[in-house]
Amino acid sequence: WFMDALPRLVMLPELPADTRVIVPFQLASCQLDTLRWLGLENRVRPTAEKHLTVEHYYFCSPTSMTGCYNPLAVQFLRHSFLRQADASYDSPRRFYLQRVGKFRPITNEPEVLEFFRKRGWAIVDTEQLTQAQQIRLFAGADMICAPHGAGLTNLLWCRPGCKVLELCASTFLNGVFEGLAQAVGANHRHLIFRGDPGYAYAVDLNAVAKALDF
């Protein structure tokens, strides 16, 4: 949604003012929030149909390959949404991003969570936050540690110099978030742990302790 769909709207001001936007029939609350923040809540057309006949149709292609970032897209998203951060949310400066019930599981997750709690870090599940709170969380962060996953799309909102440590399985490697961190000026590092065919992996906490010192 953030990296593939929304950046296409950067061209909307170039189209006729009455142009409407076709969107999926069922949208998540965060998707509805972003459309409202862009002032498009009355211009979107949810589409349950499999076939439509449209007299005048404009197609905006993706601004980059799926799983990649485009500097123009990053600039557009930050300009459009950073100001929507929930100022009332008391966000932690250092946090571990927990992925609850997801694939690519960390097999020793209880030990990982205890490791960060003992160091005074907050444990955060972004699915329990509104999109405005997630923007506030990442925009105010000094240091983030997280397993590879979609929650790291929120690196879009980080300040330059924010430190990010990404945990990865050797059987599932993707550099999208390293590139995204670079685009916003965050300081990204990663650790790779031996993964199984199902992308599960155990985290070496000694390696994490050393990697956090940067």
Secondary structure, DSSP 8 states (H G I E B T S, - for coil): -TTTTGGGGGGGGGS-TT--EEEESS--HHHHHHHHHTT-TTTEEEE--S----SS------SS-TT---HHHHHHHHHHHGGG--TTS---SEEEE--TT-SS-BTTHHHHHHHHHHTT-EEE-GGGS-HHHHHHHHHT-SEEEEESSGGGGGGGG--TT-EEEEEEETTB---HHHHHHHHHT-EEEEEEE-B-TT--B---HHHHHHHT--
